[in-house]
Amino acid sequence: MSPSTLRKRTSVTARGIAVLAASSLILAACGGDDEGDDGTSESTEEDAAAGDDAEASDDTSESTEEAGGAGGAPEDPGAPEAGERDLTLKVGTVLPQTGALAFLGPPEEAGALKAAKDINDADAGITIELTLGDSGDPDNRAYATTVPQLLNADNKVIIGAASSGVSKLFIDEVVAAETLMISPANTAPEFSDWPDNNLYWRTAPSDLLQGEVLGNLIASDGVVNLGILFLNDAYGTGLEAQLTETFEAANGTVVASESYNAGDTTFDAQISSIMAQSPDAIALITFEEIKTIIPALESGGVDMSNLYFVDGNIADYSEDFDAGMLEGSKGTQPGPALDDSFLEGLNAGWQEHAGEELSDLNYAGETYDAIVLAALSALAADSVEGPDMATWMAQVSGGSGGGEKFDNFADAAAAITAGEIVDYDGPSGPITFDANGDPTEATIGIFEYDGENKLVRQN
């Protein structure tokens, strides 16, 4: 690989590129729900910090927008029947304990543990029996053992996978078993139209939204010519396509876009090809391979402040790279800032389970909400059968019914058993499922690396 450097970002934005507002991003809606009047939802800011640097900064940057596909408004089942419940819901997770996304496992499992505890502590007529299982990745195929074990043990809800590429490998098996499947982190757009018999749902937005936010962020930073390195799977190709579309619609140019395959260990050819086009910045759509890619980029003379990360690789790298290596580089991550009490509960539960604190918080809120929504749906249905719960998933998220808003399980559960319609908004946001099982409202946070290679949420 021949030494080269990224050209410094231009001091002014390329002609025709819209400059982002300092505190928010206004995006075109990718889909709608039954509450929107003008096709968009309001951008919001949170004061609580997030990420591993949660207590270091009160600044946030996030865009809350309609985020679903073209699923439209789901059918509404009406009000639930009033009365006491006595349900036991077996929930199994298929989340990455090993493989290329293993760094996402702890926060997601911490979210699952906290949800189970909060639901059981509420004593609201439903008990969660939680089993934590490993998804692995397409190489080690841990899911191929985990999923049959969970289904054979009569788990009625499967939480996972984190990777869109992994979920594609077992979703049909779960659907055939008439089991509810909820992913806290799948973002590939193709799941919107998957033939899932209404059994597949996700609490993370499609990459149609993250790609828009990232593309507009890069354009607003004055980047004219962009290079992209991306993983050749459902996640990587979907996000790369939306990023390219958004950036080029803003009159930027993607001068090079190179892919690699899962399991690759060297990236010199792709990096050399990108650098040969002298991009102003490079967007990295990767998983764990980023730990190999970053040193290769530095060795190639890249200005490391001109890198952009995504949810698959944005993490605390304070223990992995020399201080200051990533300072000034940026990235995006779905999810609003998490409040202090939620963070304390997450860490307390993870300490008890694993004997350590969480270093990342990616998709913890989305995992928590996935299990809470499943439990509320079971209460509304007075059943733990997959198709029965699926009937109520949209309503309890606010996608139909026009129910009263609740921000915690206990109060929402009490309302359901009183025969009332609820609209649960959790730590991951409003959610508001459409008919495809996609959230129609979501938040994308913008982060920047500090001098210790830690993430700081931006305003």
RANOR-V27050 format. One record per pair of residues at least 12 apart in sequence whose C-alpha atoms are under 8 Angstrom apart, sorted by sequence separation. I is the first residue (numbers start at 1). GAP is how many residues later the second one is. D is the distance in whole Angstrom. If there is no record, write none. Layout:
BEGIN
i=<I:I>
gap=<GAP:GAP>
d=<D:D>
END
This chain:
BEGIN
i=<28:47:48:116:134:228:258:377:380:412:429:430:445:446:27:47:95:116:133:258:377:429:46:95:116:377:378:428:429:45:46:258:374:377:409:428:45:93:158:186:258:377:406:408:26:45:113:183:185:187:189:256:257:314:403:404:405:406:407:408:25:44:45:181:182:183:184:185:186:187:188:189:256:314:403:404:405:406:407:408:24:43:44:167:180:181:182:183:184:185:186:187:188:189:255:314:374:377:402:403:404:405:406:407:24:43:44:179:180:181:182:183:184:186:187:305:309:311:373:376:401:402:403:405:24:43:158:160:162:164:175:178:182:183:256:304:305:308:309:310:311:402:23:42:43:157:158:159:160:161:162:163:164:175:255:304:305:306:307:308:309:310:311:41:42:109:143:147:151:156:157:158:159:160:161:162:163:164:256:284:290:304:305:306:307:308:309:310:311:373:41:155:156:157:158:159:160:161:162:164:172:175:255:265:282:283:284:285:286:288:304:305:373:398:399:40:41:135:157:159:160:161:171:175:281:282:283:284:285:287:288:304:305:396:397:398:40:135:137:144:151:226:228:266:267:271:280:281:282:283:284:286:287:395:396:397:398:39:138:143:147:224:225:226:227:230:232:265:266:281:285:286:338:395:396:397:138:211:215:219:224:225:226:227:228:229:230:231:232:233:268:285:335:395:396:397:137:171:210:211:214:215:218:223:224:225:226:227:228:229:230:231:232:233:267:291:333:334:208:211:212:216:225:226:227:228:229:230:231:232:335:135:207:208:211:212:215:216:219:229:231:335:207:211:215:398:33:219:376:397:398:399:32:102:208:212:216:379:397:398:399:31:32:101:207:211:397:398:399:29:30:31:32:97:98:100:101:376:380:397:24:25:26:29:30:31:32:89:91:93:95:97:98:99:100:372:376:379:380:23:24:25:27:29:30:31:32:34:87:88:89:90:91:92:93:94:95:96:97:98:99:379:394:395:23:24:26:30:31:32:33:34:85:86:87:88:89:90:91:92:93:94:95:96:97:98:394:30:31:32:33:85:86:87:88:89:90:91:92:93:94:95:96:99:376:393:394:31:32:84:85:88:90:92:93:94:95:96:99:229:394:229:316:394:316:240:315:188:228:239:188:227:187:227:94:186:189:236:188:236:188:311:373:94:227:94:225:226:227:229:225:226:227:228:229:230:231:225:226:227:228:229:230:231:224:225:226:227:228:229:230:231:223:226:228:229:369:92:104:223:369:368:369:101:365:366:101:365:366:92:365:90:91:92:94:95:90:91:92:93:94:95:96:89:90:91:92:93:94:95:96:89:90:91:92:93:94:95:89:91:93:94:165:165:164:165:164:163:108:342:339:338:218:338:336:336:335:336:335:335:336:334:335:336:337:334:335:336:334:335:333:334:332:333:332:333:332:333:331:332:330:331:214:330:331:214:330:213:329:330:69:328:329:71:327:328:210:327:328:69:139:210:326:327:138:139:210:326:327:326:327:324:325:327:324:326:323:324:325:205:323:324:204:323:204:321:318:317:318:317:318:68:69:316:317:67:68:316:67:315:316:315:67:67:63:204:204:203:203:203:203:202:30:185:30:184:185:184:184:183:27:103:27:101:102:184:100:101:183:199:25:100:182:199:100:198:199:198:198:20:20:18:19:20:18:19:17:18:17:14:13:179:180:13:178:179:180:13:14:159:178:179:13:14:178:180:12:13:14:180:11:13:101:159:9:10:159:9:10:9:10:9:157:203:156:203:156:157:156:114:213:18:114:206:17:205:16:17:204:205:210:16:17:111:114:201:202:203:204:205:209:15:110:113:201:202:203:205:14:110:113:200:201:202:205:14:198:204:107:110:198:110:193:106:192:192:192:128:126:107:106:112:107:108:111:115:119:126:106:107:108:110:111:114:115:125:107:108:109:111:112:116:104:107:108:111:112:115:119:103:104:107:108:111:115:104:108:109:104:108:112:108:52:1:1:6:1:2:5:1:4:7:9:6:7:8:9:5:6:7:6:7:62:6:60:91:50:89:124:50:122:49:50:122:48:49:50:89:124:46:47:48:49:119:124:46:48:118:119:48:87:85:5:6:8:87:89:3:4:5:6:87:88:3:4:5:6:9:85:87:2:3:4:5:8:1:81:6:80:80:52:52:52:51:52:51:50:51:77:77:76:76:77:76:74:79:78:76:74:75:76:73:74:73:85:84:82:83:81:82:83:80:81:82:83:80:81:82:81:82:80:79:80:79:80:79:78:74:75:73:74:72:73:71:72:71:72:34:68:69:71:33:34:68:70:71:69:71:69:68:67:68:69:67:68:66:67:68:66:67:65:66:67:65:66:64:65:64:65:63:64:63:64:62:63:62:63:62:61:62:60:61:60:61:61:59:60:61:62:59:60:61:33:57:58:59:60:33:41:56:57:59:33:53:32:52:53:54:52:53:51:51:50:51:33:50:32:49:31:24:23:22>
gap=<12:12:12:12:12:12:12:12:12:12:12:12:12:12:13:13:13:13:13:13:13:13:14:14:14:14:14:14:14:15:15:15:15:15:15:15:16:16:16:16:16:16:16:16:17:17:17:17:17:17:17:17:17:17:17:17:17:17:17:17:18:18:18:18:18:18:18:18:18:18:18:18:18:18:18:18:18:18:18:18:19:19:19:19:19:19:19:19:19:19:19:19:19:19:19:19:19:19:19:19:19:19:19:19:20:20:20:20:20:20:20:20:20:20:20:20:20:20:20:20:20:20:20:20:21:21:21:21:21:21:21:21:21:21:21:21:21:21:21:21:21:21:22:22:22:22:22:22:22:22:22:22:22:22:22:22:22:22:22:22:22:22:22:23:23:23:23:23:23:23:23:23:23:23:23:23:23:23:23:23:23:23:23:23:23:23:23:23:23:23:24:24:24:24:24:24:24:24:24:24:24:24:24:24:24:24:24:24:24:24:24:24:24:24:24:25:25:25:25:25:25:25:25:25:25:25:25:25:25:25:25:25:25:25:25:25:26:26:26:26:26:26:26:26:26:26:26:26:26:26:26:26:26:26:26:26:26:27:27:27:27:27:27:27:27:27:27:27:27:27:27:27:27:27:27:27:28:28:28:28:28:28:28:28:28:28:28:28:28:28:28:28:28:28:28:28:29:29:29:29:29:29:29:29:29:29:29:29:29:29:29:29:29:29:29:29:29:29:30:30:30:30:30:30:30:30:30:30:30:30:30:31:31:31:31:31:31:31:31:31:31:31:32:32:32:32:33:33:33:33:33:33:34:34:34:34:34:34:34:34:34:35:35:35:35:35:35:35:35:36:36:36:36:36:36:36:36:36:36:36:37:37:37:37:37:37:37:37:37:37:37:37:37:37:37:37:37:37:37:38:38:38:38:38:38:38:38:38:38:38:38:38:38:38:38:38:38:38:38:38:38:38:38:38:39:39:39:39:39:39:39:39:39:39:39:39:39:39:39:39:39:39:39:39:39:39:39:40:40:40:40:40:40:40:40:40:40:40:40:40:40:40:40:40:40:40:40:41:41:41:41:41:41:41:41:41:41:41:41:41:41:42:43:43:44:45:45:46:46:46:47:47:48:48:49:49:49:49:50:50:51:51:51:52:52:53:53:53:53:53:54:54:54:54:54:54:54:55:55:55:55:55:55:55:56:56:56:56:56:56:56:56:57:57:57:57:57:58:58:58:58:59:59:61:61:61:62:62:62:63:63:64:64:64:64:64:65:65:65:65:65:65:65:66:66:66:66:66:66:66:66:67:67:67:67:67:67:67:68:68:68:68:68:69:70:70:71:72:76:85:88:89:90:90:91:92:93:93:94:107:107:108:108:108:108:109:109:109:110:110:111:111:112:112:113:113:114:114:115:115:116:116:117:117:117:118:118:119:119:119:120:120:120:121:121:121:122:122:122:123:123:123:123:123:124:124:124:124:124:125:125:126:126:126:127:127:128:128:128:129:129:129:130:130:131:132:134:135:135:136:136:137:137:137:137:138:138:138:139:139:139:140:141:142:150:159:162:163:164:166:167:168:178:178:179:179:181:182:183:184:185:185:186:186:186:186:187:187:187:187:188:188:188:188:189:189:191:192:193:196:197:198:200:200:201:201:202:202:203:205:206:206:206:207:207:207:207:208:208:208:208:208:209:209:209:209:210:210:210:210:211:211:211:211:212:212:212:213:213:214:214:215:217:225:228:228:229:229:230:231:231:232:232:232:233:233:234:234:234:234:234:235:235:235:235:235:235:235:235:235:235:236:236:236:236:236:236:236:237:237:237:237:237:237:237:238:238:238:239:239:239:240:243:244:244:245:246:247:249:251:252:252:253:253:253:253:253:253:254:254:254:254:254:254:254:254:255:255:255:255:255:255:256:256:256:256:256:256:256:257:257:257:257:257:257:258:258:258:259:259:259:260:264:267:268:269:270:270:270:271:271:271:271:272:272:272:272:273:273:273:274:274:274:275:277:280:286:286:286:287:287:288:288:288:289:289:289:289:289:290:290:290:290:290:290:291:291:291:291:292:292:294:295:295:295:295:295:296:296:296:296:296:296:297:297:297:297:297:297:297:298:298:298:298:298:299:299:300:300:301:306:307:308:309:309:310:311:311:314:315:316:318:318:319:320:322:323:324:325:325:325:326:326:327:332:333:334:334:335:335:335:336:336:336:336:337:337:337:338:338:339:340:340:341:341:342:343:360:360:361:361:362:362:363:363:364:364:365:365:365:365:366:366:366:366:366:367:367:369:370:371:371:371:372:372:373:373:373:374:374:375:375:375:376:376:377:377:378:378:379:379:380:380:381:381:382:382:383:384:384:385:385:386:386:396:397:397:397:397:398:398:398:399:399:399:399:399:400:400:400:400:400:401:401:402:402:402:402:403:403:404:405:406:406:407:407:408:408:409:435:436:437>
d=<7:7:8:6:6:8:6:5:7:7:7:7:7:6:8:7:7:8:6:8:7:6:6:7:7:8:8:8:7:7:8:8:7:5:8:8:7:8:8:7:7:5:7:7:7:6:8:8:7:6:5:7:7:7:8:7:6:6:6:8:7:7:8:6:6:6:6:7:6:6:6:6:5:7:5:5:5:5:5:7:6:8:6:8:5:5:5:5:5:5:8:4:6:7:8:7:7:7:7:4:6:6:6:6:7:5:6:7:6:6:5:6:6:7:5:8:8:8:7:7:7:8:5:7:8:5:7:7:7:8:6:7:7:8:7:7:6:6:6:5:6:7:8:7:7:6:6:6:6:6:7:7:5:7:6:6:6:7:5:5:4:5:5:7:7:7:8:8:8:5:5:5:5:4:8:5:6:6:8:7:7:8:5:6:7:5:6:6:7:7:5:8:6:6:6:6:6:7:6:6:7:6:7:7:7:6:6:7:8:8:8:4:7:7:8:6:6:8:8:7:8:7:8:8:5:5:5:5:6:5:6:7:8:7:8:4:6:6:8:8:7:8:7:8:7:7:7:6:6:6:7:6:5:8:5:5:7:8:7:8:8:8:6:6:6:8:6:7:8:8:7:6:8:7:5:5:6:6:5:6:5:5:5:6:6:6:6:6:6:8:7:7:7:7:6:7:6:8:8:7:7:7:8:7:6:6:6:5:5:5:5:5:5:8:8:8:8:8:8:8:7:7:6:7:6:6:6:6:6:7:7:8:7:7:5:6:5:6:7:8:7:8:5:4:5:8:8:7:8:7:8:4:6:8:6:6:7:7:6:5:5:6:8:8:7:7:5:7:6:7:6:6:7:8:7:8:7:8:6:6:6:7:7:5:5:5:8:7:7:8:8:5:7:5:6:7:6:7:7:6:6:5:7:6:6:5:7:8:6:6:6:6:6:6:6:7:6:5:7:5:5:7:7:8:8:6:8:6:5:8:6:6:8:5:5:5:5:5:5:5:5:5:5:5:6:7:5:7:7:6:6:5:6:6:6:6:6:6:6:5:5:5:5:8:8:8:7:7:8:7:7:7:8:7:7:5:7:7:7:7:7:8:7:7:7:7:6:6:8:8:5:6:7:8:7:8:7:6:6:7:7:8:8:7:6:7:8:5:8:7:5:6:6:5:6:6:6:5:5:5:5:5:4:6:7:7:6:6:6:6:6:8:6:7:8:8:6:6:8:7:7:8:7:8:8:7:8:5:5:6:5:7:5:8:7:7:5:6:6:6:6:6:8:8:6:5:5:5:5:5:7:7:7:6:6:6:5:6:8:7:8:8:6:5:6:7:6:7:8:8:8:6:8:8:7:6:5:7:7:7:6:7:5:7:8:6:6:6:4:6:6:6:6:5:6:7:5:8:6:6:7:5:8:6:6:7:4:8:6:6:8:6:6:8:8:6:7:5:7:6:8:8:6:5:8:7:7:7:5:7:7:7:8:6:4:6:6:6:7:7:5:6:7:6:8:8:5:8:5:5:6:7:8:6:6:6:7:5:7:8:6:7:8:6:8:8:6:6:8:7:6:8:7:6:7:6:7:5:5:8:7:8:7:6:8:7:6:6:7:7:7:5:6:7:7:8:6:6:8:7:7:8:7:6:7:5:6:7:7:8:7:7:5:6:8:5:7:7:6:8:6:7:4:7:7:7:6:7:6:7:6:7:7:7:8:5:8:6:7:6:8:8:8:8:7:6:6:7:6:7:7:7:6:8:5:7:6:6:8:6:7:6:7:6:6:8:6:7:7:8:8:7:6:7:4:6:6:8:7:8:8:7:6:7:6:7:7:7:8:7:7:6:7:8:5:7:7:8:7:7:7:8:6:8:5:5:7:7:8:5:7:7:6:7:8:8:6:6:7:8:6:7:8:7:5:5:5:6:8:8:8:5:8:5:6:6:8:8:8:6:7:8:6:6:7:7:8:7:7:6:7:7:6:6:7:6:7:7:6:5:5:8:7:7:7:8:8:7:7:5:8:6:6:5:6:7:8:8:6:7:8:6:7:7:7:6:5:8:7:7:8:7:7:8:8:7:6:7:6:5:5:7:7:5:5:5:6:8:7:7:7:6:7:6:8:7:7:8:5:7:8:5:5:6:7:6:8:8:7:7:8:8:8:7:7:8:7:6:7:7:6:7:6:7:7:6:7:5:8:5:6:6:7:5:7:8:8:4:5:8:5:6:7:6:7:6:8:6:8:6:4:6:6:5:6:5:8:7:8:8:5:6:7:7:8:8:7:8:7:5:8:5:8:6:4:8:4:7:5:5:8:4:6:5:7:6:6:5:7:8:4:5:7:6:5:5:7:4:5:6:7:5:8:8:6:8:5:5:8:6:5:4:7:7:8:5:5:8:8:8:7:5:6:6:8:7:6:8:7:6:6:7:8:8:6:7:6:7:7:8:5:7>
END
